[in-house]
Amino acid sequence: MDIYRIHLYVENARYWRDWLVENLYFQAISSTNNNDTHTELVKSGGVRFLISSPRTHTSPVAKFLQQHPPGVGELDFLVNNLELIWERATNTGAKILQPIQESKGMKWAKISGWGNLCHTLIEKPTKTNRENFQNHHVWTDSHTLSVSNLQPLFTTIDHAVLNVENGDLEPALNWYETTLGFQR
């Protein structure tokens, strides 16, 4: 299981897209809107950030921002066998946010993680669907933005930190070990 992307929930996605492009030389890849959320995708090497801001007060991003400062709302993982991970997660009581979906040879599903964090589990592409996977970063209608040819400053995300309430460290560790098969 590898970190595929980090989904940031912020007040102004365009502002943070531009900041990452201008200051850390990320590439702006795509932009999309649905009824209540605006989302930008940026990348540098193997590092991908989805950046979402609310368009309405009913947006999941707006609800997140009412309870938290801007930050990580979702951490997405690339998995070898989605069905196997899905079975493990659902058998251990993970809250299902979106059952397994499939489009253009890609498969993904979403569960609730620890606290208010969400996890999208994305099956690693096979040789036959690798091109669809690379070109289909946001699973809604989107348009491609200009992409520069700069060498990326970043290659991969090594780890992420989850801050938990006092006394919740052991239960959080146990949840990730039991539900997703993480190891300490």
Secondary structure, DSSP 8 states (H G I E B T S, - for coil): -EEEEEEEE-S-HHHHHHHHHHHH--EEEEEEE-SSEEEEEEEETTEEEEEEEESSTTSHHHHHHHHS-SEEEEEEEEES-HHHHHHHHHHTT--EEEEEEEETTEEEEEEE-STT-EEEEEE---TTTHHHHHH--SSS--EE--------S------------TT-HHHHHHHHHHHH----
